[in-house]
Amino acid sequence: MATENDPQAGDRGDGSAADADPRPHPHGDRGYDWVGSLSARRARLSPDRVAVTDTAANAEYTYAELEERANRTARFLRDAGVEEGDRVAVVSRNRVELVDLFFATGKIGAVLAPLSHRLAERDLSAVLGTVDPKLLLVETPFEGDVIDALERADVEPAVRSIPTDGDDAWRSYTRDLPADGSPVETADVSLADPHLFLHTGGSTGTPKETVISHGAIRWNAFNTITAWGLREDDVTPMVFPMFHTGGWNVLTVPFFQMGGRILLSPEVDPGRVLRDVERESATTLVAVPAVLRMMARHDEWSETDLSSLRFVKSGGGPCRESVIAAWRDRGVE
Protein backbone atom coordinates (compact mmCIF):
# COMPACT_ATOMS: atom_id res chain seq x y z
CA MET A 1 0.00 0.00 0.00
CA ALA A 2 1.36 3.43 -0.92
CA THR A 3 1.80 5.98 1.82
CA GLU A 4 2.49 9.70 1.85
CA ASN A 5 6.20 8.88 2.20
CA ASP A 6 6.15 6.48 -0.77
CA PRO A 7 7.59 8.08 -3.94
CA GLN A 8 5.18 5.91 -5.94
CA ALA A 9 2.09 7.19 -4.12
CA GLY A 10 -0.52 8.18 -6.70
CA ASP A 11 1.27 6.44 -9.59
CA ARG A 12 -1.03 3.97 -11.38
CA GLY A 13 1.92 2.47 -13.20
CA ASP A 14 1.44 3.86 -16.72
CA GLY A 15 4.24 6.41 -16.34
CA SER A 16 2.05 9.42 -17.07
CA ALA A 17 2.94 12.70 -15.42
CA ALA A 18 -0.66 13.13 -14.33
CA ASP A 19 -0.31 10.08 -12.11
CA ALA A 20 2.74 11.38 -10.24
CA ASP A 21 2.33 13.04 -6.86
CA PRO A 22 2.63 16.79 -7.63
CA ARG A 23 3.62 17.72 -4.09
CA PRO A 24 7.31 18.62 -3.78
CA HIS A 25 9.25 16.99 -0.98
CA PRO A 26 9.63 19.62 1.78
CA HIS A 27 13.38 19.04 1.88
CA GLY A 28 14.15 19.04 -1.81
CA ASP A 29 15.28 15.95 -3.67
CA ARG A 30 17.06 14.29 -0.75
CA GLY A 31 15.88 10.72 -0.37
CA TYR A 32 16.53 10.52 3.36
CA ASP A 33 15.44 12.04 6.65
CA TRP A 34 17.83 13.63 9.13
CA VAL A 35 17.42 15.32 12.50
CA GLY A 36 16.29 18.56 10.87
CA SER A 37 13.46 16.87 8.99
CA LEU A 38 12.17 14.77 11.88
CA SER A 39 9.88 17.35 13.51
CA ALA A 40 8.28 18.28 10.17
CA ARG A 41 7.71 14.63 9.31
CA ARG A 42 6.11 13.92 12.67
CA ALA A 43 3.95 17.06 12.44
CA ARG A 44 2.57 15.82 9.12
CA LEU A 45 1.89 12.30 10.39
CA SER A 46 0.42 13.07 13.83
CA PRO A 47 0.05 16.84 14.29
CA ASP A 48 -2.39 16.72 17.21
CA ARG A 49 -0.70 13.96 19.19
CA VAL A 50 1.02 15.11 22.38
CA ALA A 51 4.79 14.76 22.03
CA VAL A 52 6.03 16.27 25.29
CA THR A 53 4.36 16.65 28.66
CA ASP A 54 6.20 19.00 31.02
CA THR A 55 5.05 17.46 34.28
CA ALA A 56 6.59 20.18 36.44
CA ALA A 57 4.91 23.03 34.54
CA ASN A 58 1.76 21.02 33.74
CA ALA A 59 2.11 21.88 30.04
CA GLU A 60 1.69 19.79 26.90
CA TYR A 61 3.14 20.23 23.41
CA THR A 62 1.82 18.48 20.31
CA TYR A 63 4.00 17.46 17.39
CA ALA A 64 2.58 20.34 15.35
CA GLU A 65 3.52 22.76 18.13
CA LEU A 66 7.05 21.33 18.35
CA GLU A 67 7.51 21.87 14.61
CA GLU A 68 6.30 25.47 14.86
CA ARG A 69 8.56 26.12 17.86
CA ALA A 70 11.51 24.57 16.02
CA ASN A 71 10.97 26.83 13.00
CA ARG A 72 10.75 29.92 15.20
CA THR A 73 13.92 28.87 17.02
CA ALA A 74 15.71 28.21 13.71
CA ARG A 75 14.88 31.75 12.58
CA PHE A 76 16.14 33.11 15.89
CA LEU A 77 19.42 31.22 15.50
CA ARG A 78 19.95 32.55 11.99
CA ASP A 79 19.10 36.08 13.10
CA ALA A 80 21.73 35.64 15.84
CA GLY A 81 24.34 34.86 13.19
CA VAL A 82 24.46 31.08 13.62
CA GLU A 83 25.43 29.39 10.36
CA GLU A 84 25.82 25.83 9.14
CA GLY A 85 28.54 24.07 11.14
CA ASP A 86 28.49 26.58 14.00
CA ARG A 87 28.08 25.29 17.53
CA VAL A 88 25.24 26.32 19.83
CA ALA A 89 25.94 25.57 23.48
CA VAL A 90 23.32 25.45 26.20
CA VAL A 91 23.59 25.15 29.98
CA SER A 92 20.20 24.11 31.29
CA ARG A 93 18.17 21.47 33.05
CA ASN A 94 15.73 19.38 31.03
CA ARG A 95 13.29 21.78 29.36
CA VAL A 96 11.21 21.89 26.20
CA GLU A 97 13.54 24.64 24.93
CA LEU A 98 16.25 21.99 24.56
CA VAL A 99 13.91 20.05 22.27
CA ASP A 100 13.35 23.26 20.28
CA LEU A 101 17.10 23.73 19.92
CA PHE A 102 17.65 20.08 18.99
CA PHE A 103 15.31 20.30 16.01
CA ALA A 104 16.22 23.90 15.09
CA THR A 105 19.96 23.28 14.93
CA GLY A 106 19.22 20.21 12.82
CA LYS A 107 17.24 22.30 10.36
CA ILE A 108 20.00 24.87 9.82
CA GLY A 109 22.93 22.44 10.00
CA ALA A 110 24.34 23.78 13.26
CA VAL A 111 25.72 21.58 16.05
CA LEU A 112 24.00 21.47 19.45
CA ALA A 113 26.31 21.24 22.48
CA PRO A 114 24.34 20.71 25.72
CA LEU A 115 26.70 21.30 28.66
CA SER A 116 26.34 19.98 32.19
CA HIS A 117 25.15 22.52 34.73
CA ARG A 118 26.83 20.36 37.38
CA LEU A 119 30.38 21.01 36.19
CA ALA A 120 32.85 22.85 38.39
CA GLU A 121 33.88 26.28 37.11
CA ARG A 122 37.28 25.01 35.90
CA ASP A 123 35.75 22.14 33.94
CA LEU A 124 32.97 24.28 32.49
CA SER A 125 35.57 26.81 31.35
CA ALA A 126 37.62 24.06 29.69
CA VAL A 127 34.56 22.60 27.98
CA LEU A 128 33.50 26.01 26.68
CA GLY A 129 36.98 26.43 25.23
CA THR A 130 36.69 23.09 23.44
CA VAL A 131 33.22 23.74 22.08
CA ASP A 132 33.94 27.36 21.07
CA PRO A 133 30.23 28.15 20.58
CA LYS A 134 28.92 30.87 18.31
CA LEU A 135 25.97 31.22 20.69
CA LEU A 136 25.55 30.21 24.33
CA LEU A 137 22.15 29.89 25.99
CA VAL A 138 22.01 29.72 29.78
CA GLU A 139 19.13 28.89 32.10
CA THR A 140 18.78 31.62 34.71
CA PRO A 141 19.87 29.64 37.84
CA PHE A 142 23.28 28.91 36.28
CA GLU A 143 24.15 32.36 34.97
CA GLY A 144 26.55 33.16 37.81
CA ASP A 145 28.55 29.98 37.26
CA VAL A 146 28.70 30.59 33.52
CA ILE A 147 29.84 34.19 33.98
CA ASP A 148 32.75 32.97 36.12
CA ALA A 149 33.60 30.20 33.64
CA LEU A 150 33.57 32.60 30.68
CA GLU A 151 36.09 34.84 32.44
CA ARG A 152 38.54 31.92 32.41
CA ALA A 153 37.73 30.66 28.92
CA ASP A 154 39.32 32.02 25.76
CA VAL A 155 35.99 32.30 23.93
CA GLU A 156 33.53 35.14 23.42
CA PRO A 157 30.18 33.72 22.30
CA ALA A 158 27.01 35.71 22.05
CA VAL A 159 25.01 34.85 25.18
CA ARG A 160 21.26 34.72 25.80
CA SER A 161 19.25 33.69 28.84
CA ILE A 162 16.66 30.95 29.11
CA PRO A 163 14.39 32.60 31.68
CA THR A 164 13.03 30.91 34.77
CA ASP A 165 12.75 32.97 37.93
CA GLY A 166 14.72 36.06 38.87
CA ASP A 167 16.65 38.59 36.82
CA ASP A 168 18.48 37.60 33.66
CA ALA A 169 22.16 38.49 33.31
CA TRP A 170 21.74 38.52 29.53
CA ARG A 171 18.90 39.33 27.19
CA SER A 172 16.29 36.56 27.19
CA TYR A 173 16.31 34.71 23.89
CA THR A 174 12.52 34.35 24.07
CA ARG A 175 12.22 38.12 23.49
CA ASP A 176 13.90 37.66 20.12
CA LEU A 177 11.93 34.65 18.91
CA PRO A 178 10.24 35.48 15.60
CA ALA A 179 6.49 34.96 15.48
CA ASP A 180 6.76 33.15 12.15
CA GLY A 181 6.55 29.39 12.72
CA SER A 182 6.17 28.43 9.06
CA PRO A 183 8.69 26.00 7.54
CA VAL A 184 12.22 27.35 7.18
CA GLU A 185 14.65 26.70 4.37
CA THR A 186 16.76 23.82 5.60
CA ALA A 187 20.49 23.37 5.21
CA ASP A 188 21.97 20.81 2.83
CA VAL A 189 22.85 18.34 5.58
CA SER A 190 24.30 14.88 5.01
CA LEU A 191 23.89 11.97 7.41
CA ALA A 192 27.63 12.12 8.14
CA ASP A 193 27.45 15.72 9.35
CA PRO A 194 27.71 16.31 13.13
CA HIS A 195 24.69 17.31 15.15
CA LEU A 196 25.38 16.64 18.84
CA PHE A 197 28.56 17.70 20.66
CA LEU A 198 28.50 15.88 24.01
CA HIS A 199 30.99 15.30 26.81
CA THR A 200 31.89 12.41 29.07
CA GLY A 201 31.22 12.58 32.79
CA GLY A 202 34.78 13.64 33.58
CA SER A 203 35.25 11.02 36.32
CA THR A 204 38.90 10.53 35.31
CA GLY A 205 39.74 14.14 34.46
CA THR A 206 38.40 16.95 32.33
CA PRO A 207 35.25 15.88 30.42
CA LYS A 208 36.15 14.61 26.95
CA GLU A 209 34.19 15.53 23.85
CA THR A 210 32.32 13.19 21.55
CA VAL A 211 30.53 14.18 18.35
CA ILE A 212 27.42 12.33 17.12
CA SER A 213 26.25 12.60 13.51
CA HIS A 214 22.75 12.91 12.09
CA GLY A 215 23.04 9.39 10.73
CA ALA A 216 24.15 7.89 14.04
CA ILE A 217 21.21 9.53 15.82
CA ARG A 218 18.71 8.27 13.26
CA TRP A 219 20.06 4.71 13.07
CA ASN A 220 20.14 4.48 16.85
CA ALA A 221 16.46 5.47 16.85
CA PHE A 222 15.55 2.80 14.30
CA ASN A 223 17.54 0.12 16.13
CA THR A 224 15.99 1.01 19.48
CA ILE A 225 12.45 0.97 18.10
CA THR A 226 13.01 -2.42 16.50
CA ALA A 227 14.97 -4.09 19.30
CA TRP A 228 12.69 -2.92 22.11
CA GLY A 229 9.39 -3.16 20.29
CA LEU A 230 8.47 0.48 20.88
CA ARG A 231 4.99 1.67 19.87
CA GLU A 232 3.43 5.00 18.97
CA ASP A 233 1.19 4.84 22.06
CA ASP A 234 4.17 4.43 24.42
CA VAL A 235 4.74 7.00 27.17
CA THR A 236 8.01 7.34 29.10
CA PRO A 237 9.49 9.59 31.80
CA MET A 238 12.81 11.10 30.69
CA VAL A 239 15.10 10.59 33.68
CA PHE A 240 18.42 11.17 31.89
CA PRO A 241 19.81 14.71 31.70
CA MET A 242 19.84 16.11 28.19
CA PHE A 243 23.54 16.90 28.41
CA HIS A 244 24.09 13.10 28.34
CA THR A 245 23.66 10.89 25.31
CA GLY A 246 20.94 9.09 27.27
CA GLY A 247 18.86 12.25 27.30
CA TRP A 248 18.52 12.03 23.51
CA ASN A 249 19.37 8.57 22.25
CA VAL A 250 17.71 6.54 25.00
CA LEU A 251 14.05 6.94 24.04
CA THR A 252 13.68 10.69 23.33
CA VAL A 253 14.63 10.58 19.65
CA PRO A 254 13.25 7.04 19.14
CA PHE A 255 9.94 8.24 20.59
CA PHE A 256 9.91 11.30 18.32
CA GLN A 257 10.66 9.03 15.39
CA MET A 258 7.62 6.81 16.01
CA GLY A 259 5.27 9.34 17.64
CA GLY A 260 5.42 8.47 21.35
CA ARG A 261 5.15 10.84 24.31
CA ILE A 262 7.97 12.03 26.58
CA LEU A 263 7.36 13.10 30.19
CA LEU A 264 9.83 15.91 30.90
CA SER A 265 10.85 17.41 34.25
CA PRO A 266 13.83 19.62 35.18
CA GLU A 267 15.49 17.23 37.62
CA VAL A 268 15.34 13.53 38.47
CA ASP A 269 13.14 13.16 41.54
CA PRO A 270 12.28 9.50 42.31
CA GLY A 271 8.98 10.50 43.90
CA ARG A 272 7.99 12.62 40.89
CA VAL A 273 8.91 9.80 38.51
CA LEU A 274 6.71 7.39 40.46
CA ARG A 275 3.82 9.86 40.43
CA ASP A 276 4.32 10.52 36.71
CA VAL A 277 4.26 6.80 35.94
CA GLU A 278 0.90 6.41 37.67
CA ARG A 279 -0.74 9.68 36.61
CA GLU A 280 0.37 9.55 32.96
CA SER A 281 0.10 5.75 32.59
CA ALA A 282 3.72 5.45 31.49
CA THR A 283 4.43 2.29 29.52
CA THR A 284 8.24 2.21 29.51
CA LEU A 285 11.05 3.36 31.78
CA VAL A 286 14.81 3.36 31.25
CA ALA A 287 17.11 4.59 34.02
CA VAL A 288 20.49 4.07 35.61
CA PRO A 289 20.57 1.55 38.48
CA ALA A 290 20.85 4.27 41.14
CA VAL A 291 17.55 5.85 40.05
CA LEU A 292 15.76 2.50 39.98
CA ARG A 293 17.12 1.76 43.46
CA MET A 294 15.98 5.14 44.82
CA MET A 295 12.52 4.64 43.34
CA ALA A 296 12.23 1.19 44.94
CA ARG A 297 13.22 2.66 48.32
CA HIS A 298 10.93 5.67 48.10
CA ASP A 299 8.07 6.11 50.57
CA GLU A 300 5.54 6.09 47.70
CA TRP A 301 6.89 2.89 46.14
CA SER A 302 4.41 0.41 47.58
CA GLU A 303 1.40 2.65 46.90
CA THR A 304 2.24 3.57 43.30
CA ASP A 305 0.32 1.82 40.53
CA LEU A 306 2.94 0.43 38.13
CA SER A 307 0.56 -1.73 36.11
CA SER A 308 0.84 0.43 32.97
CA LEU A 309 4.57 -0.33 32.56
CA ARG A 310 5.34 -2.81 29.76
CA PHE A 311 9.03 -2.96 30.69
CA VAL A 312 11.77 -1.28 32.70
CA LYS A 313 15.39 -1.27 31.53
CA SER A 314 18.59 -0.37 33.32
CA GLY A 315 21.80 0.93 31.77
CA GLY A 316 24.98 2.83 32.51
CA GLY A 317 26.32 0.30 35.01
CA PRO A 318 25.63 -3.04 36.72
CA CYS A 319 22.25 -3.35 38.40
CA ARG A 320 22.08 -5.25 41.69
CA GLU A 321 19.95 -8.36 41.91
CA SER A 322 18.12 -6.81 44.86
CA VAL A 323 16.97 -3.90 42.68
CA ILE A 324 15.85 -6.24 39.90
CA ALA A 325 13.98 -8.36 42.45
CA ALA A 326 12.24 -5.30 43.92
CA TRP A 327 10.81 -4.38 40.52
CA ARG A 328 9.90 -7.96 39.66
CA ASP A 329 8.06 -8.27 42.96
CA ARG A 330 5.85 -5.41 41.73
CA GLY A 331 5.09 -7.33 38.54
CA VAL A 332 7.43 -5.34 36.28
CA GLU A 333 9.92 -7.00 33.94
Rosetta blueprint (number, residue, H / E / L):
1 M L
2 A L
3 T L
4 E L
5 N L
6 D L
7 P L
8 Q L
9 A L
10 G L
11 D L
12 R L
13 G L
14 D L
15 G L
16 S L
17 A H
18 A H
19 D H
20 A L
21 D L
22 P L
23 R L
24 P L
25 H L
26 P L
27 H L
28 G L
29 D L
30 R L
31 G L
32 Y L
33 D L
34 W L
35 V H
36 G H
37 S H
38 L H
39 S H
40 A H
41 R H
42 R H
43 A H
44 R H
45 L H
46 S L
47 P L
48 D L
49 R L
50 V E
51 A E
52 V E
53 T E
54 D E
55 T L
56 A L
57 A L
58 N L
59 A E
60 E E
61 Y E
62 T E
63 Y H
64 A H
65 E H
66 L H
67 E H
68 E H
69 R H
70 A H
71 N H
72 R H
73 T H
74 A H
75 R H
76 F H
77 L H
78 R H
79 D H
80 A L
81 G L
82 V L
83 E L
84 E L
85 G L
86 D L
87 R E
88 V E
89 A E
90 V E
91 V E
92 S L
93 R L
94 N L
95 R L
96 V H
97 E H
98 L H
99 V H
100 D H
101 L H
102 F H
103 F H
104 A H
105 T H
106 G H
107 K H
108 I H
109 G L
110 A L
111 V E
112 L E
113 A E
114 P E
115 L E
116 S L
117 H L
118 R L
119 L L
120 A L
121 E H
122 R H
123 D H
124 L H
125 S H
126 A H
127 V H
128 L H
129 G H
130 T H
131 V H
132 D L
133 P L
134 K L
135 L E
136 L E
137 L E
138 V E
139 E E
140 T H
141 P H
142 F H
143 E H
144 G H
145 D H
146 V H
147 I H
148 D H
149 A H
150 L H
151 E H
152 R H
153 A L
154 D L
155 V L
156 E L
157 P L
158 A E
159 V E
160 R E
161 S E
162 I E
163 P L
164 T L
165 D L
166 G L
167 D L
168 D L
169 A L
170 W L
171 R L
172 S E
173 Y H
174 T H
175 R H
176 D H
177 L L
178 P L
179 A L
180 D L
181 G L
182 S L
183 P L
184 V L
185 E L
186 T L
187 A L
188 D L
189 V L
190 S L
191 L L
192 A L
193 D L
194 P E
195 H E
196 L E
197 F E
198 L E
199 H E
200 T L
201 G L
202 G L
203 S L
204 T L
205 G L
206 T L
207 P L
208 K L
209 E E
210 T E
211 V E
212 I E
213 S E
214 H H
215 G H
216 A H
217 I H
218 R H
219 W H
220 N H
221 A H
222 F H
223 N H
224 T H
225 I H
226 T H
227 A H
228 W H
229 G L
230 L L
231 R L
232 E L
233 D L
234 D L
235 V E
236 T E
237 P E
238 M L
239 V L
240 F L
241 P L
242 M L
243 F L
244 H L
245 T L
246 G H
247 G H
248 W H
249 N H
250 V L
251 L L
252 T H
253 V H
254 P H
255 F H
256 F H
257 Q H
258 M H
259 G L
260 G L
261 R E
262 I E
263 L E
264 L E
265 S L
266 P L
267 E L
268 V L
269 D L
270 P H
271 G H
272 R H
273 V H
274 L H
275 R H
276 D H
277 V H
278 E H
279 R H
280 E L
281 S L
282 A L
283 T L
284 T E
285 L E
286 V E
287 A E
288 V L
289 P H
290 A H
291 V H
292 L H
293 R H
294 M H
295 M H
296 A H
297 R H
298 H L
299 D L
300 E L
301 W L
302 S L
303 E L
304 T L
305 D L
306 L L
307 S L
308 S L
309 L L
310 R L
311 F E
312 V E
313 K E
314 S E
315 G L
316 G L
317 G L
318 P L
319 C L
320 R L
321 E H
322 S H
323 V H
324 I H
325 A H
326 A H
327 W H
328 R H
329 D H
330 R L
331 G L
332 V L
333 E L
